[in-house]
Amino acid sequence: MRASGTLDTVNRPLRRAGAYALLSLLALAAPTLGRLAAVPFAAVAVAAYFVTDGRAFDLFAYPWDERAGRLETLLGFSLAATGLSVVYSVGSFDLPLAVYVATLLAVGFGDLGRVLALDSVEDEAAGAAGFGVLGFAAATAGQLAVAQSRPAIAVFLAASGVLLAALLRSVFTEKDDPLVILSVALLLWLFADLHPDVGAVRVGVAIAATVVFGYLSYATGAASVAGMLTGVFLGLLAVVLGGYGWFVVLMAFFGVGGLSTKFRYDEKTDRGVAEGNSGARGTGNVLGNSAAALAALLLYAASPGLPVPSDVFLFAFAASVATALADTLSSEIGGLYGPPRLITTLEPVDPGTDGAVTWQGELAGLAGAALIALLALALTPLDAVDAVVVLVGGIAGMTMDSLAGATIEGDRLGNQSVNFLATLTGGVAGGLLALAFGLA
């Protein structure tokens, strides 16, 4: 029979998180071990398979492990770390040491920070903050310890990795560590290969600005914790990979869009057109409206190796954001008026019907696209003609959203998928128009 009660039950979550954090430190031995870097984690995996009771079991076991009678979580963590060690140590894969170290320390120490925070304040946002602070510090220090990154790049990789890990942790449990570790490693590997030419000031400003904006979005109820983390992550990438102007354009969507969602919320609730979760937007909503912009941002960063002018992706980015704000305002403002009409037939329909529009909503959407176009004009290299292209792309995307809502949303596509289709349409339209008229 398995021994129990050998550890203080009050401190057990903290002891367990500390044990996993210490385990992640084995990554720091990689430069010394070379091709044998996977051995320590592999040894832990073997032990995790055979240990079924005793103090070691009590130290590492989560409740689901106790029910299963096996250290499945420790096995998953150590096997994922072993796999990552193999990819690092086999030269043909060329996984940077900085990525390997930052990934494991961000996850291991991030979980410890989360437990420490929750031990003091039982609040989901506090847990996310604790994850971010300690995970970021450990991932940064780990990279600097193995001397594999410039300080600015180390900070950027650490911040990106811990934000993604915290976001995934808000959705998945520790049981899913292999998925979290793999996702973070792949993302950081991509960023390392992009070789972003950024300095410490830009990275520092990016982290400070995005954290402040994220806190405000959560404190005002405009975003859930997961939505806040997603917005902070996207904002960080906008500053580092694009520039300050890109960041302001993106944050204008989040800020104005969030305020429009809260505008006369009770009245929209009565009409059946209010956003769920008290208007707090989650990860699905944020990504549905921003994934196309993120793709444009990454392609811009990778553009030196692509046969397409880099400015095409600036057009695509701005037009996709213009679409997102236009669509949000047309829905949030237009939903207050009526009767709405189906865009395909112009027949009156009930409020909240997919594909329904009002002339007030269309004007609000036009104003939203114009705002983004003007910000792009003021804060990026785009000129007045370019801004018109962004405006047209935003209107095209907003129209696509209504058409898709009236024809394919529901059984075939959900709202977030339609939002992505619309913003992708707007971004592609902006980029193609820039190429067609020789603006990029």
C-alpha positions as CSV (number, residue, x, y, z in Angstrom):
1,M,0.0,0.0,0.0
2,R,1.3,3.5,-0.9
3,A,2.5,5.5,2.0
4,S,0.6,8.7,2.6
5,G,0.7,11.7,4.9
6,T,4.4,11.9,4.8
7,L,4.4,15.5,3.7
8,D,2.8,18.5,5.2
9,T,-0.5,18.7,3.3
10,V,-0.7,22.5,3.7
11,N,2.7,23.0,2.0
12,R,2.4,20.2,-0.4
13,P,1.5,22.2,-3.6
14,L,4.4,24.5,-2.9
15,R,6.8,21.6,-2.3
16,R,5.6,19.9,-5.5
17,A,6.0,23.0,-7.6
18,G,9.5,23.6,-6.1
19,A,10.5,20.0,-7.0
20,Y,9.5,20.5,-10.6
21,A,11.3,23.8,-10.8
22,L,14.5,22.3,-9.5
23,L,14.0,19.5,-12.0
24,S,13.9,22.0,-14.8
25,L,17.4,23.2,-13.8
26,L,18.8,20.0,-15.2
27,A,18.6,21.9,-18.5
28,L,21.6,24.1,-17.4
29,A,23.8,21.0,-17.6
30,A,23.3,20.7,-21.3
31,P,26.5,22.6,-22.4
32,T,28.6,20.3,-20.2
33,L,26.9,17.1,-21.1
34,G,26.8,17.8,-24.9
35,R,25.2,14.8,-26.7
36,L,24.4,13.3,-23.3
37,A,22.1,16.2,-22.4
38,A,19.0,13.9,-22.5
39,V,20.4,11.4,-19.9
40,P,19.4,13.2,-16.7
41,F,15.8,13.7,-17.8
42,A,15.6,10.2,-19.2
43,A,16.8,8.8,-15.9
44,V,14.0,10.8,-14.2
45,A,11.5,9.4,-16.6
46,V,12.5,5.9,-15.8
47,A,12.3,6.5,-12.1
48,A,8.8,8.2,-12.6
49,Y,7.6,5.0,-14.3
50,F,8.6,2.7,-11.5
51,V,8.1,4.8,-8.4
52,T,4.6,4.2,-7.1
53,D,4.8,5.1,-3.4
54,G,7.0,6.6,-0.8
55,R,8.2,10.2,-0.2
56,A,9.3,10.7,-3.8
57,F,5.8,9.8,-5.0
58,D,4.2,12.1,-2.4
59,L,6.5,14.9,-3.5
60,F,5.8,14.8,-7.2
61,A,2.2,13.4,-7.4
62,Y,-0.8,15.5,-8.4
63,P,-4.3,14.3,-7.3
64,W,-4.8,12.6,-10.7
65,D,-1.4,10.8,-10.2
66,E,-2.6,9.5,-6.9
67,R,-5.8,8.1,-8.4
68,A,-3.8,6.4,-11.2
69,G,-1.2,5.1,-8.8
70,R,1.6,6.3,-11.1
71,L,3.6,9.6,-11.5
72,E,2.1,10.3,-14.9
73,T,2.7,14.1,-14.7
74,L,6.4,13.7,-13.8
75,L,6.7,11.1,-16.6
76,G,5.1,13.5,-19.1
77,F,7.3,16.4,-18.0
78,S,10.5,14.4,-18.0
79,L,9.8,12.7,-21.4
80,A,9.0,16.1,-23.0
81,A,12.3,17.4,-21.6
82,T,14.1,14.3,-22.8
83,G,12.7,14.8,-26.3
84,L,13.7,18.5,-26.3
85,S,17.2,17.5,-25.0
86,V,17.6,15.1,-27.9
87,V,16.6,17.7,-30.5
88,Y,19.1,20.1,-28.9
89,S,22.0,17.7,-28.7
90,V,21.6,16.2,-32.2
91,G,23.4,18.8,-34.3
92,S,21.3,18.3,-37.4
93,F,18.3,19.8,-35.7
94,D,20.1,23.0,-34.7
95,L,17.8,23.9,-31.8
96,P,19.5,26.8,-30.0
97,L,20.6,26.2,-26.5
98,A,18.9,29.4,-25.4
99,V,15.6,28.1,-26.6
100,Y,16.1,24.8,-24.8
101,V,17.0,26.4,-21.5
102,A,14.4,29.2,-21.7
103,T,11.5,26.7,-22.4
104,L,12.1,24.4,-19.5
105,L,12.8,27.1,-17.0
106,A,9.9,29.2,-18.1
107,V,7.5,26.3,-17.5
108,G,9.2,24.8,-14.4
109,F,9.6,28.1,-12.5
110,G,6.5,29.6,-13.9
111,D,4.4,27.0,-12.2
112,L,6.3,27.6,-9.0
113,G,5.6,31.4,-9.2
114,R,1.9,30.6,-9.8
115,V,1.6,28.5,-6.7
116,L,3.5,31.1,-4.6
117,A,1.1,33.8,-5.8
118,L,-2.0,31.7,-5.3
119,D,-0.8,30.8,-1.8
120,S,-1.1,34.5,-0.9
121,V,-4.0,35.6,-3.1
122,E,-6.5,33.2,-4.4
123,D,-7.1,35.0,-7.7
124,E,-6.6,33.7,-11.3
125,A,-4.9,37.0,-12.3
126,A,-2.5,36.8,-9.4
127,G,-1.6,33.3,-10.4
128,A,-0.9,34.4,-13.9
129,A,1.2,37.3,-12.7
130,G,3.2,35.0,-10.4
131,F,3.8,32.5,-13.3
132,G,5.0,35.4,-15.5
133,V,7.3,37.1,-13.0
134,L,9.2,34.0,-11.7
135,G,9.1,32.2,-15.1
136,F,10.5,35.3,-16.8
137,A,13.2,35.8,-14.3
138,A,14.3,32.1,-14.4
139,A,14.2,31.9,-18.2
140,T,16.2,35.1,-18.6
141,A,18.8,34.1,-16.0
142,G,19.1,30.6,-17.4
143,Q,19.9,32.0,-20.9
144,L,22.5,34.4,-19.5
145,A,24.0,31.6,-17.4
146,V,24.8,29.5,-20.5
147,A,25.9,32.7,-22.4
148,Q,23.8,31.9,-25.5
149,S,21.9,35.1,-26.1
150,R,22.5,38.8,-26.1
151,P,20.7,40.3,-23.0
152,A,18.0,42.0,-25.1
153,I,17.3,38.7,-27.1
154,A,17.3,36.7,-23.9
155,V,14.7,39.0,-22.3
156,F,12.6,38.8,-25.5
157,L,12.7,35.0,-25.7
158,A,12.0,34.7,-21.9
159,A,9.0,37.1,-22.1
160,S,7.6,35.5,-25.2
161,G,8.0,32.0,-23.8
162,V,6.5,32.7,-20.4
163,L,3.5,34.5,-21.8
164,L,2.7,31.6,-24.1
165,A,3.3,29.1,-21.3
166,A,1.1,31.1,-18.9
167,L,-1.6,31.4,-21.5
168,L,-1.5,27.6,-22.2
169,R,-1.5,27.0,-18.4
170,S,-4.7,29.0,-18.1
171,V,-6.3,26.4,-20.4
172,F,-4.4,23.2,-19.6
173,T,-3.3,21.5,-16.4
174,E,0.2,20.3,-15.4
175,K,-0.9,16.9,-16.9
176,D,-0.5,18.6,-20.3
177,D,3.1,19.7,-19.8
178,P,4.3,17.9,-23.0
179,L,2.0,20.1,-25.0
180,V,3.0,23.2,-23.2
181,I,6.7,22.5,-23.5
182,L,6.5,21.6,-27.2
183,S,4.4,24.7,-28.0
184,V,6.8,27.1,-26.2
185,A,9.9,25.5,-27.7
186,L,8.6,25.7,-31.3
187,L,7.6,29.4,-30.8
188,L,10.9,30.4,-29.4
189,W,12.8,28.4,-32.0
190,L,10.9,30.4,-34.7
191,F,11.7,33.7,-33.0
192,A,15.3,32.8,-32.6
193,D,15.5,31.9,-36.3
194,L,14.0,35.3,-37.2
195,H,17.1,37.0,-35.6
196,P,15.2,40.1,-34.5
197,D,17.5,43.2,-34.4
198,V,16.2,44.8,-31.3
199,G,17.8,46.6,-28.4
200,A,17.3,46.5,-24.7
201,V,15.3,49.7,-24.7
202,R,12.7,48.5,-27.2
203,V,12.3,45.2,-25.4
204,G,11.9,46.9,-22.0
205,V,9.4,49.4,-23.3
206,A,7.5,46.6,-25.0
207,I,7.2,44.5,-21.8
208,A,6.3,47.5,-19.7
209,A,3.7,48.9,-22.1
210,T,2.0,45.6,-22.8
211,V,1.8,44.6,-19.1
212,V,0.2,47.9,-18.2
213,F,-2.2,47.7,-21.1
214,G,-3.0,44.1,-20.2
215,Y,-3.7,45.0,-16.6
216,L,-6.0,47.8,-17.6
217,S,-7.9,45.5,-19.9
218,Y,-8.4,43.0,-17.1
219,A,-9.2,45.5,-14.4
220,T,-11.9,47.2,-16.6
221,G,-13.5,43.8,-17.4
222,A,-12.7,44.1,-21.1
223,A,-10.7,40.9,-21.1
224,S,-10.6,37.6,-19.2
225,V,-7.2,36.5,-17.8
226,A,-6.6,34.3,-20.9
227,G,-7.7,37.2,-23.1
228,M,-5.4,39.6,-21.2
229,L,-2.4,37.2,-21.6
230,T,-3.1,36.9,-25.3
231,G,-3.3,40.6,-25.8
232,V,-0.1,41.2,-23.9
233,F,1.7,38.5,-26.0
234,L,0.5,40.0,-29.2
235,G,1.4,43.5,-28.1
236,L,4.9,42.4,-27.2
237,L,5.4,40.9,-30.6
238,A,4.0,44.0,-32.3
239,V,6.6,46.3,-30.6
240,V,9.6,43.9,-31.0
241,L,9.0,42.6,-34.5
242,G,7.2,45.6,-36.0
243,G,7.7,48.8,-34.1
244,Y,5.9,51.2,-31.8
245,G,3.5,52.3,-34.5
246,W,2.4,48.7,-35.0
247,F,1.8,48.4,-31.3
248,V,-0.4,51.5,-31.1
249,V,-2.4,50.4,-34.1
250,L,-3.0,47.0,-32.5
251,M,-3.8,48.5,-29.0
252,A,-6.2,50.9,-30.6
253,F,-8.3,47.9,-31.7
254,F,-8.2,46.3,-28.2
255,G,-8.9,49.6,-26.4
256,V,-11.7,51.0,-28.6
257,G,-13.1,47.5,-29.2
258,G,-13.2,46.8,-25.5
259,L,-14.9,50.1,-24.7
260,S,-17.5,49.5,-27.4
261,T,-18.3,46.1,-26.0
262,K,-19.1,47.7,-22.6
263,F,-21.0,50.6,-24.1
264,R,-24.7,50.3,-23.1
265,Y,-24.0,46.7,-22.2
266,D,-27.3,46.2,-20.3
267,E,-29.3,47.4,-23.2
268,K,-27.5,45.0,-25.5
269,T,-28.2,42.2,-23.1
270,D,-31.9,43.0,-23.2
271,R,-31.8,42.9,-27.0
272,G,-29.9,39.6,-27.0
273,V,-26.9,40.9,-28.8
274,A,-24.4,41.4,-25.9
275,E,-21.0,39.7,-25.8
276,G,-21.0,36.8,-23.3
277,N,-18.9,36.7,-20.1
278,S,-20.0,40.2,-19.1
279,G,-18.2,41.5,-22.1
280,A,-14.8,40.2,-21.1
281,R,-13.1,38.8,-24.3
282,G,-11.3,35.5,-24.0
283,T,-8.4,34.0,-26.0
284,G,-10.7,32.7,-28.8
285,N,-12.1,36.1,-29.5
286,V,-8.8,37.9,-29.3
287,L,-7.1,35.4,-31.6
288,G,-10.1,35.3,-34.0
289,N,-9.7,39.0,-34.5
290,S,-5.9,39.1,-34.3
291,A,-4.4,35.9,-35.8
292,A,-4.3,37.4,-39.3
293,A,-2.4,40.5,-37.9
294,L,0.0,38.1,-36.1
295,A,0.6,36.2,-39.3
296,A,1.4,39.5,-41.1
297,L,3.7,40.6,-38.3
298,L,5.6,37.3,-38.4
299,L,5.9,37.5,-42.2
300,Y,7.2,41.0,-42.0
301,A,9.9,39.9,-39.6
302,A,10.8,37.1,-42.0
303,S,10.5,39.2,-45.1
304,P,14.3,39.5,-45.7
305,G,14.1,35.9,-46.8
306,L,10.9,36.2,-48.8
307,P,10.4,37.2,-52.5
308,V,7.8,39.8,-51.4
309,P,8.5,43.5,-50.3
310,S,8.3,43.9,-46.6
311,D,5.8,46.8,-46.8
312,V,3.2,44.4,-48.2
313,F,2.9,42.9,-44.8
314,L,2.6,46.3,-43.1
315,F,-0.4,46.9,-45.4
316,A,-1.8,43.5,-44.5
317,F,-1.3,44.1,-40.8
318,A,-3.0,47.5,-40.8
319,A,-5.9,46.3,-43.0
320,S,-6.6,43.2,-40.9
321,V,-6.7,45.4,-37.7
322,A,-8.9,47.9,-39.5
323,T,-11.2,44.9,-40.3
324,A,-11.2,43.8,-36.7
325,L,-12.2,47.2,-35.3
326,A,-14.7,47.8,-38.1
327,D,-16.4,44.5,-37.5
328,T,-16.4,45.0,-33.7
329,L,-17.9,48.5,-33.9
330,S,-20.4,47.5,-36.5
331,S,-21.7,44.7,-34.2
332,E,-21.5,46.6,-30.9
333,I,-22.9,49.9,-32.1
334,G,-25.2,48.5,-34.8
335,G,-26.7,46.0,-32.3
336,L,-28.3,48.9,-30.4
337,Y,-30.4,50.0,-33.4
338,G,-32.9,48.3,-35.7
339,P,-34.5,46.8,-37.4
340,P,-31.5,44.9,-38.6
341,R,-31.5,43.6,-42.2
342,L,-29.8,40.5,-43.6
343,I,-27.0,41.7,-45.8
344,T,-27.8,39.2,-48.6
345,T,-31.5,39.9,-49.0
346,L,-32.0,43.2,-47.0
347,E,-35.0,41.5,-45.3
348,P,-35.7,42.6,-41.7
349,V,-34.5,40.0,-39.2
350,D,-34.3,39.6,-35.4
351,P,-31.5,41.4,-33.5
352,G,-28.5,39.1,-33.1
353,T,-29.1,37.2,-36.4
354,D,-25.8,36.2,-38.1
355,G,-25.2,38.4,-41.1
356,A,-27.6,41.2,-40.0
357,V,-26.6,44.8,-40.5
358,T,-27.9,48.3,-39.7
359,W,-26.9,51.5,-41.3
360,Q,-25.8,52.8,-38.0
361,G,-23.5,49.8,-37.5
362,E,-22.1,50.2,-41.0
363,L,-21.2,53.8,-40.3
364,A,-19.6,52.8,-37.0
365,G,-17.6,50.2,-38.8
366,L,-16.5,52.7,-41.4
367,A,-15.3,55.0,-38.6
368,G,-13.4,52.2,-36.9
369,A,-11.6,51.3,-40.2
370,A,-10.9,55.0,-40.7
371,L,-9.4,55.3,-37.2
372,I,-6.9,52.5,-37.9
373,A,-6.0,53.9,-41.3
374,L,-5.3,57.4,-39.7
375,L,-3.2,55.9,-37.0
376,A,-1.2,53.9,-39.6
377,L,-0.8,57.1,-41.5
378,A,0.5,59.0,-38.5
379,L,2.6,56.3,-36.9
380,T,4.0,54.1,-39.7
381,P,5.7,54.8,-43.0
382,L,2.4,54.7,-44.9
383,D,1.3,57.8,-46.7
384,A,-2.2,59.2,-47.4
385,V,-2.8,57.0,-50.5
386,D,-1.6,54.0,-48.5
387,A,-4.1,54.8,-45.7
388,V,-6.9,54.7,-48.2
389,V,-5.8,51.2,-49.1
390,V,-6.0,50.2,-45.4
391,L,-9.4,51.7,-45.2
392,V,-10.7,49.8,-48.3
393,G,-9.2,46.6,-46.9
394,G,-11.0,47.1,-43.6
395,I,-14.3,47.7,-45.3
396,A,-13.8,44.6,-47.5
397,G,-13.1,42.5,-44.4
398,M,-16.1,43.9,-42.5
399,T,-18.3,43.1,-45.5
400,M,-16.9,39.6,-45.7
401,D,-17.8,39.1,-42.0
402,S,-21.4,40.0,-42.7
403,L,-21.6,37.8,-45.8
404,A,-20.0,34.8,-44.1
405,G,-22.4,35.3,-41.1
406,A,-25.4,35.2,-43.4
407,T,-24.2,32.2,-45.4
408,I,-21.8,29.9,-43.6
409,E,-21.8,30.8,-40.0
410,G,-23.5,28.4,-37.7
411,D,-23.4,24.8,-38.7
412,R,-20.1,25.1,-40.6
413,L,-18.2,27.9,-39.0
414,G,-18.3,29.4,-35.5
415,N,-18.1,33.1,-34.8
416,Q,-14.3,33.1,-34.1
417,S,-13.6,31.3,-37.4
418,V,-15.7,33.9,-39.2
419,N,-13.8,36.7,-37.5
420,F,-10.6,35.1,-38.6
421,L,-11.9,34.8,-42.2
422,A,-12.9,38.4,-42.2
423,T,-9.6,39.8,-40.9
424,L,-7.7,37.5,-43.2
425,T,-9.8,38.8,-46.1
426,G,-9.1,42.4,-45.1
427,G,-5.4,41.8,-44.7
428,V,-5.1,40.0,-48.0
429,A,-7.1,42.7,-49.7
430,G,-4.8,45.4,-48.3
431,G,-1.6,43.6,-49.3
432,L,-2.9,42.7,-52.8
433,L,-4.0,46.3,-53.4
434,A,-0.6,47.6,-52.3
435,L,1.1,45.3,-54.8
436,A,-1.4,46.0,-57.6
437,F,-0.9,49.8,-57.4
438,G,2.8,49.6,-56.8
439,L,2.6,51.0,-53.3
440,A,4.9,48.5,-51.6
